[in-house]
Amino acid sequence: MPKTRRSSPLPLRDPLLPAPKRKTIPHEFVLDALAPLSPTTRSMFGCIAIYVEDKIVLFLREKPTYPADNGVWLATTPEHHASLREDFPNMRSIGLLGKKITGWQVLPTEASDFEESATRASELILAHDPRIGKVPSSRRAANSRAAKTSGKSAKPSHARAHARKRSKS
């Protein structure tokens, strides 16, 4: 049975009324700095997650609860913490997550060098620094399943060609 269509059009917004408020993006200058990479954003836990291609790279947070963890969260892994701390001396683990050391690290808004650090993090992302950004596990699993169903290896095509050359010799 076909769906019934609405007979009357949806009401238009009254031009005399103010436009609905757009939710503000905290630390929007970071998103502006990443514009050349065409990042995408998602609202997550009341914050803004920034993705570049399939990697989550940053989380922008400005909330009244746990204000010490407000700022720019870097998606990284523990093995990169020491080298990133050289670039960002005020970077630390996120207390809100309840663990002493997490993969996520925060550049806190309370730090005297917050804007400079956030801008520097954006520059590292623009330079494709491998220390910042990770593919979420749900996307890794989806990519793996897609590769299996298509019959293709998860290896890049040049790696598959190299492997074929080695197996022939």
HELIX and SHEET records of a PDB file:
HELIX    1   1 GLU A   28  ALA A   33  1                                   6    
HELIX    2   2 ALA A   35  LEU A   37  5                                   3    
HELIX    3   3 PRO A   67  ASP A   69  5                                   3    
HELIX    4   4 PRO A   78  HIS A   80  5                                   3    
HELIX    5   5 HIS A   81  ASP A   87  1                                   7    
HELIX    6   6 GLY A   95  LEU A   97  5                                   3    
HELIX    7   7 PHE A  114  LEU A  126  1                                  13    
HELIX    8   8 SER A  137  SER A  150  1                                  14    
HELIX    9   9 SER A  157  LYS A  168  1                                  12    
SHEET    1   A 6 THR A  40  MET A  44  0                                        
SHEET    2   A 6 CYS A  47  VAL A  52 -1                                        
SHEET    3   A 6 LYS A  55  ARG A  61 -1                                        
SHEET    4   A 6 GLY A  71  ALA A  75 -1                                        
SHEET    5   A 6 TRP A 104  PRO A 108 -1                                        
SHEET    6   A 6 ARG A  92  SER A  93 -1                                        
END                                                                             
